[in-house]
Amino acid sequence: MSEAAFTVLVFALVYGWLIVSRGHRAKGIWIGIGALFLLPLLFGARPILGPRDLFVFEEGSWASINWNVMGIFIGTLLVAEAFIYSRVPALCADLLIDKSPNVGWAILAVCALASAISAVAENVATVLIVAPIAMSLARKLKVSSVPFIIGIAISSNLQGTATLIGDPPSMILAAHFRLNFNDFFWFGGRPGIFFAVQAGGLAGFVVLWLMFRRYKQPIELIEPEEPRSWVPTIVLALMIAALAGASYVDPGFVWFGAAACMGAGALAIGWLWRRDRETALKVLKSFDLSTTFFLAGVFMMVYALTKSGVIEGAAQYVAQATGSSVVAAFVLVVGVSVLLSAFVDNVPYLAAMLPLVDAVGKNMGLSSSNMLLPFGLLIGACLGGNITPIGASANVVAYGLLNKSEEGGVSFMQFVRIGLPFTLAAVAAGSLFLWAVWMWF
């Protein structure tokens, strides 16, 4: 068996495991990496991956595990935990609810808040912050909280795509194309993915408004939550400012993002330790090591596909299948991404597809600064997860919260009835925006 064929076989087995198992993703992917190292040795062949491949630096960037992205991910998680503890997000939610004319608009406001928070914090954390507010409001009004919690989850997933620190897929895209924080807003003289997500967000919120407009009950004024401290908010703002200026210090996206975020994370946890040592210990003990190792493993598996020549061969095949038509390639990338990410994890999917999409674009004559296909991939992969309750981690958490609630849970199709129209509207608007920006102008 050739090196490329063996790599594809291992990748397929690992991916199959990721589809059927939600509890041991990191273990599964690192077992696959171990197989790429050990099994060739048993047959006297050269190992496809080895220990040295953990730290591959080629052409001015990390080629296997992107340690800059890993640092950004870890630091952002720690800052987000302190931000949640500060109760500032809960204060914002209370103020938004009090300013809303009725329940329908209040829930839309809470969904908008979830969107804003998820642009700078992990989506699961966002759902855990905002969902109890919506459930409490629904309980007071004696209405079902199901559409509200689903709306919060899918809104969170939407805006997590908009910035570099919003979600792991955005970090992976930034790592592959060496994009800095500002590039998500403006790249190559054109609007970036942030504005495409906002176009999709507007379309998605129209769908939510049509669903929530029947909730016309008046709002009872509530006592705003008292924030514990504004220090984590200041730390978060400083971290974002540092990332915004990272391109001046580290143009190659190699180290500064990790340093800034890890420094901010250490500062946030240090503050939390002094204020509430018990909570700080709980945060450190419950740190998401599984997702951290999973993200590192995804980088390694994709590096194996690239190293063995699989990506290059697949790119040539896709170019032939689409007849070198950019519009056909764009529709194929977005459509397949939406369909697959509704049922499988978007992190390994996007990581595997990015080098392929990059190669396809080059084969079609698109310049290296034209981000039509990569941004289309990100839109499809991240927003497609909103269709089903298993398409994204935030959806799984929302699904679990509803199943544990007094209402007795939510069915798969109840979720789809809200997630599907929201996703179709958001993906269509975001994709049209991308096409207009990157091909018409």
C-alpha positions as CSV (number, residue, x, y, z in Angstrom):
1,M,0.0,0.0,0.0
2,S,1.3,3.4,-0.9
3,E,2.1,6.1,1.7
4,A,-0.8,8.2,0.4
5,A,-3.3,5.4,0.4
6,F,-2.3,4.4,4.0
7,T,-2.7,8.0,5.2
8,V,-6.1,8.2,3.6
9,L,-7.2,4.9,5.2
10,V,-6.1,6.0,8.7
11,F,-7.7,9.4,8.2
12,A,-11.0,7.8,7.1
13,L,-11.0,5.5,10.2
14,V,-10.3,8.4,12.5
15,Y,-13.0,10.5,10.9
16,G,-15.4,7.6,11.2
17,W,-14.6,7.4,14.8
18,L,-15.2,11.1,15.3
19,I,-18.6,10.8,13.7
20,V,-19.9,7.9,15.9
21,S,-18.1,9.0,19.2
22,R,-18.5,12.4,20.8
23,G,-16.7,11.5,24.1
24,H,-13.2,10.4,23.0
25,R,-12.4,12.6,20.1
26,A,-8.9,13.5,21.2
27,K,-7.9,9.9,22.0
28,G,-9.2,8.7,18.7
29,I,-7.2,11.2,16.7
30,W,-4.0,10.6,18.6
31,I,-4.3,6.9,18.1
32,G,-4.5,7.6,14.4
33,I,-1.4,9.7,14.6
34,G,0.4,6.9,16.5
35,A,-0.6,4.5,13.8
36,L,1.0,6.7,11.1
37,F,4.2,6.5,13.1
38,L,4.3,2.9,14.3
39,L,2.6,0.7,11.7
40,P,5.0,1.6,8.8
41,L,7.9,0.8,11.1
42,L,6.5,-2.7,11.7
43,F,6.7,-3.4,7.9
44,G,10.1,-1.8,7.5
45,A,8.8,1.3,5.9
46,R,9.5,5.0,6.7
47,P,7.0,6.4,9.3
48,I,4.7,9.0,7.9
49,L,4.7,11.0,11.1
50,G,7.3,11.2,13.8
51,P,8.1,13.1,17.1
52,R,9.9,15.8,15.1
53,D,6.7,16.5,13.2
54,L,5.3,18.1,16.3
55,F,7.4,21.2,15.6
56,V,7.8,21.7,11.9
57,F,8.6,25.2,10.8
58,E,8.7,25.8,7.1
59,E,8.8,28.9,5.0
60,G,8.3,31.2,7.9
61,S,5.3,29.5,9.5
62,W,4.3,26.4,11.5
63,A,3.6,23.6,9.1
64,S,2.2,20.9,11.4
65,I,0.8,22.0,14.8
66,N,0.4,25.7,14.8
67,W,1.6,26.6,18.2
68,N,0.6,30.2,17.8
69,V,-3.0,29.2,17.3
70,M,-2.7,26.7,20.3
71,G,-1.6,29.6,22.5
72,I,-4.4,31.8,21.3
73,F,-7.0,29.1,22.0
74,I,-5.7,28.3,25.5
75,G,-5.4,32.0,26.5
76,T,-8.8,32.9,25.2
77,L,-10.5,30.1,27.1
78,L,-9.0,31.3,30.4
79,V,-10.0,35.0,29.8
80,A,-13.5,33.9,28.8
81,E,-13.8,32.0,32.2
82,A,-12.9,35.1,34.1
83,F,-15.2,37.2,31.9
84,I,-18.1,34.8,32.8
85,Y,-17.3,35.0,36.5
86,S,-17.4,38.8,36.4
87,R,-21.2,38.7,35.6
88,V,-20.7,41.5,33.0
89,P,-22.4,39.4,30.3
90,A,-25.4,38.8,32.6
91,L,-25.6,42.5,33.3
92,C,-25.7,43.2,29.6
93,A,-28.5,40.7,29.1
94,D,-30.6,42.2,31.9
95,L,-30.3,45.7,30.5
96,L,-31.2,44.5,27.0
97,I,-34.3,42.7,28.3
98,D,-35.4,45.8,30.2
99,K,-35.2,47.9,27.1
100,S,-37.2,45.5,24.9
101,P,-40.9,46.3,24.1
102,N,-42.1,42.7,24.4
103,V,-40.9,39.1,25.0
104,G,-40.2,38.5,21.3
105,W,-37.8,41.4,21.0
106,A,-36.3,40.5,24.4
107,I,-35.4,37.0,23.1
108,L,-34.0,38.5,19.9
109,A,-31.9,40.9,22.0
110,V,-30.6,38.0,24.1
111,C,-29.7,36.1,20.9
112,A,-27.9,39.2,19.7
113,L,-26.0,39.3,23.0
114,A,-25.1,35.6,22.5
115,S,-23.8,36.5,19.1
116,A,-21.6,39.4,20.4
117,I,-20.2,37.3,23.2
118,S,-19.3,34.4,21.0
119,A,-17.2,36.6,18.7
120,V,-14.7,36.8,21.6
121,A,-15.5,33.7,23.7
122,E,-16.0,30.0,23.1
123,N,-19.5,29.2,21.8
124,V,-20.3,26.6,24.5
125,A,-19.3,29.1,27.2
126,T,-21.6,31.6,25.6
127,V,-24.6,29.3,25.6
128,L,-24.0,28.5,29.3
129,I,-23.9,32.2,30.1
130,V,-27.0,33.3,28.2
131,A,-29.3,30.2,28.2
132,P,-30.3,30.4,31.9
133,I,-31.5,34.0,31.4
134,A,-33.8,32.9,28.5
135,M,-35.1,29.9,30.5
136,S,-35.9,32.1,33.5
137,L,-37.7,34.6,31.3
138,A,-39.7,31.8,29.6
139,R,-40.6,30.3,33.0
140,K,-42.0,33.6,34.3
141,L,-44.1,34.0,31.2
142,K,-45.2,30.4,31.2
143,V,-44.1,29.8,27.6
144,S,-41.8,27.1,26.1
145,S,-38.1,27.9,26.3
146,V,-37.3,25.6,23.4
147,P,-37.2,28.1,20.5
148,F,-35.4,30.6,22.7
149,I,-32.5,28.2,23.7
150,I,-32.2,27.0,20.1
151,G,-32.0,30.6,18.9
152,I,-29.3,31.4,21.4
153,A,-27.2,28.3,20.3
154,I,-27.4,29.0,16.6
155,S,-26.8,32.7,17.0
156,S,-23.7,31.8,19.1
157,N,-22.4,29.5,16.3
158,L,-23.0,32.2,13.7
159,Q,-20.8,34.9,15.2
160,G,-18.1,32.6,16.4
161,T,-17.0,32.5,12.8
162,A,-16.6,36.3,12.5
163,T,-13.3,36.8,14.3
164,L,-10.0,35.1,14.8
165,I,-10.7,34.3,18.4
166,G,-14.4,33.3,18.1
167,D,-14.1,29.6,17.3
168,P,-11.4,27.0,16.5
169,P,-12.2,26.8,12.8
170,S,-11.5,30.5,12.4
171,M,-8.1,30.0,14.2
172,I,-7.3,27.1,11.9
173,L,-8.1,29.2,8.8
174,A,-5.9,32.0,10.2
175,A,-3.1,29.6,10.8
176,H,-3.2,28.2,7.2
177,F,-3.3,31.5,5.5
178,R,-1.3,33.5,8.1
179,L,-4.2,35.9,8.7
180,N,-4.0,38.2,11.7
181,F,-6.9,39.6,13.8
182,N,-7.5,42.6,11.4
183,D,-7.6,40.4,8.3
184,F,-10.9,39.0,9.4
185,F,-12.3,42.5,9.0
186,W,-10.3,43.8,5.9
187,F,-8.1,41.7,3.7
188,G,-6.4,42.5,0.4
189,G,-8.3,45.8,0.2
190,R,-11.7,44.1,0.5
191,P,-14.2,43.4,3.4
192,G,-13.3,40.2,5.2
193,I,-15.2,37.3,6.6
194,F,-16.5,39.4,9.5
195,F,-18.8,41.4,7.2
196,A,-20.0,38.2,5.3
197,V,-21.0,36.8,8.7
198,Q,-22.9,40.0,9.5
199,A,-24.8,39.7,6.2
200,G,-25.7,36.1,7.1
201,G,-26.6,37.3,10.6
202,L,-29.0,39.8,9.4
203,A,-30.8,37.2,7.2
204,G,-30.8,34.7,10.0
205,F,-32.2,37.2,12.5
206,V,-35.1,37.9,10.1
207,V,-35.9,34.2,10.3
208,L,-35.8,34.4,14.1
209,W,-38.0,37.5,14.1
210,L,-40.6,35.7,12.0
211,M,-40.6,32.9,14.5
212,F,-40.6,35.0,17.7
213,R,-42.9,37.8,16.6
214,R,-45.9,36.0,18.1
215,Y,-44.5,36.5,21.6
216,K,-46.1,39.9,22.3
217,Q,-46.4,39.6,26.1
218,P,-45.1,42.8,27.9
219,I,-41.8,42.7,29.7
220,E,-41.7,43.0,33.5
221,L,-38.8,45.1,34.7
222,I,-36.1,43.1,36.4
223,E,-33.3,44.1,38.7
224,P,-30.1,44.3,36.7
225,E,-27.3,41.8,37.7
226,E,-24.6,43.5,39.7
227,P,-21.2,42.8,38.2
228,R,-18.5,41.3,40.5
229,S,-15.8,43.3,38.7
230,W,-14.9,45.0,35.5
231,V,-11.3,43.7,35.6
232,P,-11.9,40.7,33.2
233,T,-13.6,43.0,30.7
234,I,-10.6,45.3,30.7
235,V,-8.3,42.3,30.3
236,L,-10.4,41.0,27.4
237,A,-10.3,44.5,25.7
238,L,-6.5,44.6,26.1
239,M,-6.2,41.2,24.6
240,I,-8.3,42.1,21.6
241,A,-6.2,45.4,21.2
242,A,-3.0,43.4,21.3
243,L,-4.3,41.0,18.6
244,A,-5.4,43.9,16.5
245,G,-1.8,45.2,16.5
246,A,-0.2,41.8,16.1
247,S,0.5,42.3,12.4
248,Y,3.0,45.1,13.2
249,V,4.9,43.0,15.7
250,D,4.6,39.5,14.1
251,P,3.7,39.8,10.4
252,G,4.1,36.0,9.9
253,F,1.5,35.0,12.5
254,V,4.1,32.9,14.4
255,W,4.3,33.8,18.0
256,F,2.8,37.1,19.1
257,G,-0.9,36.1,19.2
258,A,0.0,33.2,21.5
259,A,2.1,35.4,23.7
260,A,-0.7,38.0,24.0
261,C,-3.5,35.6,24.7
262,M,-1.5,33.4,27.1
263,G,-0.4,36.6,28.9
264,A,-4.0,37.8,29.1
265,G,-5.1,34.3,30.3
266,A,-2.4,34.3,33.1
267,L,-3.5,37.8,34.1
268,A,-7.2,36.8,34.2
269,I,-6.5,33.7,36.3
270,G,-4.1,35.5,38.6
271,W,-6.8,38.1,39.3
272,L,-9.4,35.3,39.8
273,W,-7.0,33.5,42.2
274,R,-6.6,36.6,44.4
275,R,-10.4,37.2,44.4
276,D,-11.8,33.7,44.6
277,R,-9.3,30.9,45.0
278,E,-11.9,28.1,45.0
279,T,-13.4,29.3,41.6
280,A,-9.9,29.7,40.2
281,L,-9.0,26.1,41.1
282,K,-12.2,24.9,39.6
283,V,-11.5,26.7,36.4
284,L,-8.0,25.2,36.2
285,K,-9.1,21.7,37.1
286,S,-12.0,21.8,34.5
287,F,-9.9,23.3,31.7
288,D,-10.8,21.8,28.4
289,L,-7.7,19.7,27.8
290,S,-9.7,17.3,25.6
291,T,-10.4,20.0,23.0
292,T,-6.9,21.3,23.3
293,F,-5.3,18.0,22.4
294,F,-8.0,17.4,19.8
295,L,-7.2,20.7,18.0
296,A,-3.4,19.8,18.1
297,G,-4.2,16.4,16.7
298,V,-6.3,17.8,13.9
299,F,-3.3,19.9,12.8
300,M,-1.1,16.7,12.8
301,M,-3.6,14.7,10.7
302,V,-3.9,17.4,8.1
303,Y,-0.1,17.7,8.0
304,A,0.1,14.0,7.3
305,L,-2.4,14.4,4.3
306,T,-0.3,17.2,2.9
307,K,3.0,15.5,3.5
308,S,1.9,12.3,1.7
309,G,0.6,14.2,-1.4
310,V,-3.1,13.4,-0.8
311,I,-4.2,17.1,-0.8
312,E,-2.4,17.9,-4.0
313,G,-4.0,14.9,-5.8
314,A,-7.5,15.7,-4.5
315,A,-7.1,19.3,-5.6
316,Q,-6.4,18.3,-9.2
317,Y,-9.4,16.0,-9.2
318,V,-11.8,18.7,-7.9
319,A,-10.5,21.1,-10.5
320,Q,-11.2,18.6,-13.3
321,A,-14.6,17.8,-11.8
322,T,-15.7,21.4,-11.8
323,G,-14.3,22.1,-15.3
324,S,-12.1,25.0,-13.9
325,S,-15.3,26.9,-13.2
326,V,-14.9,29.1,-10.1
327,V,-18.7,29.4,-9.6
328,A,-19.1,25.6,-9.7
329,A,-16.2,25.2,-7.3
330,F,-17.6,27.8,-4.9
331,V,-21.1,26.3,-4.9
332,L,-19.6,22.8,-4.4
333,V,-17.4,23.9,-1.5
334,V,-20.2,25.8,0.3
335,G,-22.9,23.2,-0.4
336,V,-20.9,20.1,0.6
337,S,-19.6,22.0,3.7
338,V,-23.2,22.8,4.8
339,L,-24.4,19.3,4.3
340,L,-21.5,17.5,6.0
341,S,-21.1,19.9,8.9
342,A,-24.8,19.3,9.9
343,F,-23.7,15.9,11.1
344,V,-20.0,15.9,11.6
345,D,-17.6,18.0,13.6
346,N,-16.5,21.1,11.6
347,V,-13.0,21.3,13.1
348,P,-11.4,18.2,11.4
349,Y,-13.5,18.8,8.3
350,L,-12.4,22.4,7.8
351,A,-8.8,21.6,8.7
352,A,-8.6,18.8,6.1
353,M,-10.4,20.9,3.4
354,L,-8.4,24.2,3.8
355,P,-5.2,23.0,2.0
356,L,-7.4,21.3,-0.6
357,V,-9.4,24.5,-1.2
358,D,-6.2,26.5,-1.3
359,A,-4.8,24.2,-4.0
360,V,-8.0,24.2,-6.0
361,G,-8.0,28.0,-6.1
362,K,-4.4,28.1,-7.3
363,N,-5.1,25.5,-10.0
364,M,-8.0,27.7,-11.2
365,G,-5.8,30.8,-11.4
366,L,-7.2,32.6,-8.4
367,S,-4.5,34.9,-6.8
368,S,-3.2,34.0,-3.4
369,S,-5.0,37.0,-1.9
370,N,-8.4,35.9,-3.2
371,M,-10.2,34.4,-0.3
372,L,-13.4,33.5,-2.0
373,L,-13.1,29.7,-1.6
374,P,-11.5,29.6,1.9
375,F,-14.1,32.1,3.3
376,G,-16.9,30.1,1.5
377,L,-15.6,27.0,3.2
378,L,-15.6,28.6,6.6
379,I,-19.2,30.0,6.1
380,G,-20.5,26.6,5.0
381,A,-18.7,24.5,7.6
382,C,-19.5,26.7,10.6
383,L,-23.0,27.7,9.8
384,G,-24.0,24.3,8.5
385,G,-23.6,23.0,12.0
386,N,-26.7,24.9,13.0
387,I,-29.1,22.6,11.1
388,T,-29.1,19.8,13.7
389,P,-28.6,19.5,17.4
390,I,-25.4,17.4,16.8
391,G,-23.8,19.7,14.2
392,A,-21.9,21.9,16.7
393,S,-20.8,21.7,20.4
394,A,-23.0,24.7,21.4
395,N,-26.0,22.9,19.9
396,V,-25.2,19.7,21.9
397,V,-25.0,21.8,25.1
398,A,-28.3,23.5,24.3
399,Y,-29.9,20.2,23.5
400,G,-28.7,18.8,26.8
401,L,-30.0,21.8,28.8
402,L,-33.4,21.4,27.3
403,N,-33.5,17.7,28.0
404,K,-32.7,18.4,31.6
405,S,-35.3,21.1,31.9
406,E,-38.7,20.8,33.4
407,E,-40.2,20.8,29.9
408,G,-38.9,17.3,29.3
409,G,-36.6,18.0,26.4
410,V,-36.7,18.7,22.7
411,S,-36.9,16.4,19.6
412,F,-34.4,16.3,16.8
413,M,-36.9,17.7,14.3
414,Q,-37.9,20.5,16.7
415,F,-34.3,21.7,16.4
416,V,-34.2,21.3,12.7
417,R,-37.4,23.3,12.2
418,I,-35.6,26.3,13.6
419,G,-32.0,25.5,12.6
420,L,-32.6,24.7,8.9
421,P,-34.3,27.9,7.8
422,F,-31.9,30.0,9.9
423,T,-28.9,28.2,8.3
424,L,-30.2,28.4,4.7
425,A,-30.9,32.2,5.0
426,A,-27.6,32.9,6.7
427,V,-25.5,30.8,4.3
428,A,-27.2,32.2,1.2
429,A,-26.7,35.8,2.4
430,G,-23.2,35.3,3.5
431,S,-22.2,33.5,0.3
432,L,-23.8,36.1,-1.9
433,F,-21.8,38.8,0.0
434,L,-18.6,36.8,-0.5
435,W,-19.2,36.4,-4.3
436,A,-20.1,40.1,-4.7
437,V,-16.9,41.2,-2.8
438,W,-14.4,38.8,-4.2
439,M,-15.6,38.2,-7.8
440,W,-17.6,41.3,-8.9
441,F,-15.5,44.0,-7.4
